[in-house]
Amino acid sequence: MSATALVRFWSLALLASACLDEERVRLQASWQRHVTSGETRRELQRLHRRAFLLWLQQRFREAIKTNHVLRRETLMRFSVAQLEQTVPKALLF
């Protein structure tokens, strides 16, 4: 494993830990009790799952065909790939 790969890995791990800690503090204030990292992770997963299901429900109510949704997602990924090519590598680690 190269030095760059190690820096990327630990940077991502630190970022994930910091985000989880921030959310844990917010949940402790909201729930008025101690909250573990595991509870925080499960709550975030629940919120993301709910947001995804609401998004799917909205697409269903709009009667958007599955292929159209898939095409839109493919276009979004293509745009991200284009962005990665234009951003200087120094900014991407």
C-alpha positions in Angstrom: 0.0 0.0 0.0 1.4 3.4 -1.0 1.8 6.3 1.3 -0.9 8.2 -0.7 -3.3 5.3 -0.2 -2.7 5.3 3.6 -3.3 9.0 3.8 -6.5 8.6 1.8 -7.7 5.8 4.0 -7.0 7.5 7.3 -8.4 10.8 6.1 -11.6 9.1 5.2 -11.7 7.2 8.6 -11.1 10.5 10.5 -13.8 12.3 8.5 -16.3 9.5 9.1 -15.5 9.5 12.8 -15.8 13.2 13.1 -19.2 13.2 11.3 -20.4 10.4 13.5 -19.3 12.2 16.7 -21.1 15.5 15.6 -24.3 13.6 14.9 -23.9 11.7 18.3 -23.7 15.0 20.1 -26.8 16.3 18.3 -28.7 13.1 19.2 -27.7 13.3 22.9 -29.0 16.8 23.1 -32.2 15.8 21.3 -32.8 12.5 23.2 -31.6 13.9 26.6 -29.5 10.7 27.3 -26.2 9.1 26.5 -26.0 7.8 22.8 -23.4 5.3 21.6 -21.7 5.4 18.3 -23.6 2.3 17.3 -27.0 3.9 18.0 -25.9 7.0 16.1 -24.9 4.9 13.1 -28.2 3.0 13.2 -30.2 6.3 13.4 -28.3 7.8 10.4 -29.0 4.6 8.4 -32.7 4.8 9.4 -32.8 8.4 8.2 -31.0 7.7 5.0 -33.2 4.7 4.3 -36.3 6.8 5.0 -35.1 9.6 2.6 -34.4 7.0 -0.1 -37.9 5.5 0.3 -39.5 8.9 0.2 -37.5 9.7 -3.0 -38.7 6.5 -4.6 -42.3 7.2 -3.6 -42.1 10.6 -5.1 -40.8 9.2 -8.4 -43.6 6.6 -8.3 -46.2 9.3 -7.8 -44.8 11.3 -10.7 -45.2 8.1 -12.8 -41.5 8.3 -13.9 -40.5 5.1 -15.6 -37.7 3.0 -14.0 -35.5 3.4 -17.1 -35.8 7.2 -16.9 -34.7 7.2 -13.3 -31.8 4.9 -14.1 -30.8 7.1 -17.0 -30.8 10.2 -14.7 -28.6 8.4 -12.2 -26.2 7.4 -14.9 -26.0 11.0 -16.1 -25.3 12.1 -12.5 -22.4 9.6 -12.3 -21.1 10.8 -15.7 -21.1 14.4 -14.4 -19.2 13.4 -11.3 -16.6 11.5 -13.5 -16.2 14.6 -15.6 -15.7 16.7 -12.5 -13.0 14.4 -11.2 -11.2 14.8 -14.5 -11.3 18.6 -14.3 -10.4 19.0 -10.6 -6.6 19.1 -10.0 -5.3 15.9 -8.5 -3.8 17.8 -5.6 -7.3 18.6 -4.3 -8.4 14.9 -4.6 -5.4 13.8 -2.4 
